[in-house]
Structures are given as C-alpha cells and as structure tokens.
Amino acid sequence: MSDKQGEGPGPATRLVKGGRRPEWTGAVVNPPVWRASTHLYTSEAERKAALAKDQDGQFYYGRRGAPTQWALAEALTEIEPGAHGTMLYPSGVAAIAGALLAVLRPGDELLVSDNSYEPTRNLARGLLARMGITHRFFDPLDLDAYRDLFRDQTKAVWLESPGSLTMEVCDVPALAAIARDKVAVSLIDNTWATPLGFTALAHGCDISVMSLSKHVGGHSDLMMGSASAGEHWYRRLRQTSHQLGQVVSPDDAALALRGLRTMGVRLERSTQSAIRIAKWLTGRPEVAQVLCPMLPGDPGHALWKRDFSGGCGLFSFVLTGEDPAASARFVDNLDLFGIGYSWGGFESLALPFDPSGIRDTMPWPPAGAEGAATMGVRLSIGLEDPDDLIADLEQGFAAMGAS
Ligand SMILES: *Cc1c(COP(=O)(O)O)cnc(C)c1O
C-alpha cells in the first residue's frame, strides 16, 4: 500500500494505533467491551455538567456509546484524512439512510449515480420519495450531462466508485467539484476502497459512508456502517443519528475494531490475488469482459491509478453466450467460492447478477461487451491460495459448458 495520504504516520500505522486512548484501554491493548445503558454520575452536579457539555468521548447514556464504540469511531476518523468525526450505524444501509437524512429535507432533489448499490436506489425511490425528496439517476461517466442536471432544488449527489456490481470508476474529484460549485453536498459510498484505498474527503467529498460489514469486519460475522465527515457535516450526522436513536452494540464494535487492525494486510493480499485471477479470466472463452479497474486495460484503470492507493478482492465479469442457466451452473459447481451476499470476508464468494433491471441511464452489457449474455458474476476474492481459486473457477467453467 503506497501512502498518498500526506504527512504524519502512514495509513498502516494509523490503522494500528487509532482509537487506543489509555483512558479507554487501560493496561490492555484493546478497549474492553463496555456493555452499558446507564452511566452513573458521582453527583447531580456532574450529571448536569455532562448534559451541558454534550461532547463525544464523554459518558452520558448508553445510546451515545461507551469507550468501545468511541474507540472504533475515533480509529475510523484517524484513517480518513479531512474527517472531524465518524458516526456508527447498525448496518451499511443504516449509514446510507442516516447520512442522506442528515443532509436532505422535503422539496430537495438528490442525484444518484446510476451504478449505486441497489438498496441505495430503493431508499431514494421509497422512503425519500415519500418524504417529498425527489431524485434522478445519472451516468457518472458523463460529466457534461451530469452538470446539466443541477437545478435550484438539487441539494445532494450520491456517488459510488467503483460501482460495487459493475465496477465503473468515476472521476470523483470532478463530480464533487461540480457539486460544490452548484452548492450541493457530495456523499460517497466508499465501501469498496475504504480510506486505505481512496481518501474520499481529501478528494472533495463531504461525507464518506462505508459498510463496515465488508472489509472492516472482514470475517463475515458482523453488520455495521459508518459515516465520516468534516466538522460541519459531522455535527449534522451526529444530531440526526441521536434523533433517530441509532446505536451499535459494544460487542460488535469490538469485533469491528479487531477487524480494522488487520484490514491493510487483508486488502493487500486479496488485491494481489484478485488481479491475478482477473488476468486469468481475460483469457477464458466463457468470459466476454472482465470488469476490474485494478487491471491495466480496464476503462476505469487510469482513474484508479490516479486517485486510488489500493484495491480489494471484489470485481466482476460478464459471460459470453446466451444460456441464462449457465451462470447458475457455474456457481453451483464451485467448491471454494460460496454463493452469497456481502463480500470483504476472509472467504471467497461468487454472486451471479444481471443489472439490466436496475439501470436507468447506463448501458448494460457495458461498452466492449455488446452482444454478450446479460449475466455477470461478481467475485469476492478472499485469503485462500489464488492457485486453488483459479483451479476451482476452471472446473466451474468445465461444468458450465457440459450440460
Ligand atoms: C453491502 C453494501 C452496503 C450495505 O451494507 P450492509 O452493512 O450490508 O447494510 C452498502 N454499500 C455497498 C457498496 C455494499 O456492498
């Protein structure tokens, strides 16, 4: 992992040291799991003083957390250059909703990148629409069309780069600069890269959202989300989150913190394996196109090289051929890859997908794979030996062809 993050300790060091305040950890390395609703005050005067101050890192009541959650939030803030603070949410989707509700009000319009995670699109179409917040989907690769979409009521832009299914990398600094120029807030789903791979706030975004269920947890055993921002938006996130009563358990916070400490080496390893496997897939007759910005030749590779300092194990490919049952046969016959949602765990996963029904402005299949089947397969490469994964994919393809 190269450090494009400027002065001070490198990202790997911050990953190890973040949030480990002596007053939270005591003599042990990690903060204990503080299970707490009630926090006892030593006097009425102390309770009143706490109420008046309303600060982070201060006991109040369990809904505002305890040292276990504070340590995780602080560690996430420390790895996101430009962040003043981080709010934690019970899932990534809750973080997306919490961030958008902190920014938008009835009458506002939200622009949503067309390659966004499906539940984000559903939130715009569902709850936000019911609240009188309108939305339009845009092609994040078409800057001119995007610029023309802004109207007086356009107050926020939702980005995801790369799109977590179809892997388009967009010019986030340019998209965020245009939004800023139009006095709109830019929010980004940075789950794929994490701040280790893409420093979203330093690249112009106002709020950076992550599903911690993926790379941060890293072991497929917890659900959580986060939103990090500079001071202004952090205050709004915090206020909205408190009003909505959003809180995460200390047990889950301890698990996420444990995952976070090793996230750098896990990401490096899965990135290397993913690049190897993606290269191998480009030579397969069953594959019309590999969608992997970490691969030279991919349409998103130049922007990825310019803006990102790391990758991860998640990428996709489009199948050739017209047989709709082929992708099912392929994944059914894999032994090492599980079939399932989520990603970023230590174990590899394969997920067939067809985004044709969830695209408003972007073409599918993508340019370069026209005429291919509409089915794609998304792979989340884990920590297994890449040679074993390649052998597994090879026998999956053999089973796919033989029917
Ligand atoms: C999984 C995911 C989310 C949602 O996270 P959960 O923790 O599952 O709610 C958000 N964005 C992206 C890109 C994801 O892959």
Ligand as a Chemical Component Dictionary entry (heavy atoms), coordinates in Angstrom:
data_LIG
# 
_chem_comp.id                   LIG 
_chem_comp.type                 NON-POLYMER 
_chem_comp.pdbx_formal_charge   0 
_chem_comp.three_letter_code    LIG 
# 
loop_
_chem_comp_atom.comp_id 
_chem_comp_atom.atom_id 
_chem_comp_atom.alt_atom_id 
_chem_comp_atom.type_symbol 
_chem_comp_atom.charge 
_chem_comp_atom.model_Cartn_x 
_chem_comp_atom.model_Cartn_y 
_chem_comp_atom.model_Cartn_z 
_chem_comp_atom.pdbx_ordinal 
LIG C1 C1 C 0 -23.099 -4.240 1.493  1  
LIG C2 C2 C 0 -23.063 -2.855 0.994  2  
LIG C3 C3 C 0 -23.731 -1.838 1.666  3  
LIG C4 C4 C 0 -24.651 -2.086 2.806  4  
LIG O1 O1 O 0 -24.052 -2.590 3.904  5  
LIG P1 P1 P 0 -24.783 -3.524 4.988  6  
LIG O2 O2 O 0 -23.839 -3.466 6.112  7  
LIG O3 O3 O 0 -24.940 -4.859 4.344  8  
LIG O4 O4 O 0 -26.115 -2.883 5.287  9  
LIG C5 C5 C 0 -23.585 -0.554 1.193  10 
LIG N1 N1 N 0 -22.847 -0.290 0.105  11 
LIG C6 C6 C 0 -22.210 -1.245 -0.569 12 
LIG C7 C7 C 0 -21.408 -0.872 -1.752 13 
LIG C8 C8 C 0 -22.303 -2.564 -0.157 14 
LIG O5 O5 O 0 -21.703 -3.523 -0.852 15 
# 
loop_
_chem_comp_bond.comp_id 
_chem_comp_bond.atom_id_1 
_chem_comp_bond.atom_id_2 
_chem_comp_bond.value_order 
_chem_comp_bond.pdbx_ordinal 
LIG C1 C2 SING 1  
LIG C2 C3 SING 2  
LIG C2 C8 DOUB 3  
LIG C3 C4 SING 4  
LIG C3 C5 DOUB 5  
LIG C4 O1 SING 6  
LIG O1 P1 SING 7  
LIG P1 O2 DOUB 8  
LIG P1 O3 SING 9  
LIG P1 O4 SING 10 
LIG C5 N1 SING 11 
LIG N1 C6 DOUB 12 
LIG C6 C7 SING 13 
LIG C6 C8 SING 14 
LIG C8 O5 SING 15 
# 
